[in-house]
Amino acid sequence: MAPLNTHCHADHITGSGLLRSLLPGCQSVISRRSGAQADLHIEDGQSIHFGRFALEIRASPGHTPGCVTFVLNDHSMAFTGDALLIRGCGRTDFQQGCAKTLYRSVHEKIFTLPGDCLIYPAHDYHGLTVSTVEEERTLNPRLTLSCEEFVKVMDNLNLPKPQQIDVAVPANMRCGVQTPPS
Ligand SMILES: N[C@@H](CCC(=O)N[C@@H](CSS)C(=O)NCC(=O)O)C(=O)O
């Protein structure tokens, strides 16, 4: 068992610490670029093998500098974390987010996958669970803009800050810390 983290935000990594403390041998995984603690640090271009499958690691920074997308080795599905959401994308207004970097990541690392590749994002705020590269390449209202227009849109989202994003993660819940829950 290995919880694979797409990036280091509190709403993603806290589950890893809990799983790790409950399941012997469980190893947390996150990108080296994230700066987070974990059992295994991964980098762009590497693969994680399981059974007859493997996940390719594609660095997709922008929402955070250490974001990665996990792509199944036959390119039939991609787990995009908060980089690419269905008809949207991760915000870039805090914790080292960068709209221009996110635009490049999505276009170079995700939109270059086959059109029928399924997209599974980490969040959806409209009850949708899956999309495809072709749908997002043609219908995503943000990522179909030019890079310049995209940056303007992202700079003016004016979203309220998520309430829990700055809450310190207790030591026994961090990605890779070995302390069991008391
Ligand atoms: N209302 C929610 C948080 C909504 C939010 O900001 N989501 C993030 C991903 S979690 S950092 C995001 O990137 N959203 C993009 C968007 O366009 O909504 C809460 O307070 O929990």
The ligand as a Gaussian input file, in Angstrom:
#p B3LYP/6-31G(d) Opt

LIG

0 1
 N      -14.414000      26.184000      -1.046000
 C      -13.437000      25.207000      -0.775000
 C      -12.115000      25.443000      -1.490000
 C      -12.250000      25.727000      -2.934000
 C      -10.835000      25.856000      -3.507000
 O      -10.210000      26.871000      -3.342000
 N      -10.345000      24.778000      -4.126000
 C       -9.001000      24.752000      -4.640000
 C       -8.453000      23.380000      -4.493000
 S       -8.122000      23.060000      -2.796000
 S       -6.524000      24.235000      -2.515000
 C       -8.935000      25.187000      -6.068000
 O       -7.876000      25.149000      -6.634000
 N      -10.055000      25.611000      -6.659000
 C      -10.082000      26.079000      -8.009000
 C      -11.406000      26.690000      -8.337000
 O      -11.511000      27.243000      -9.445000
 O      -12.334000      26.608000      -7.513000
 C      -13.063000      25.161000       0.700000
 O      -13.073000      26.192000       1.348000
 O      -12.676000      24.083000       1.129000

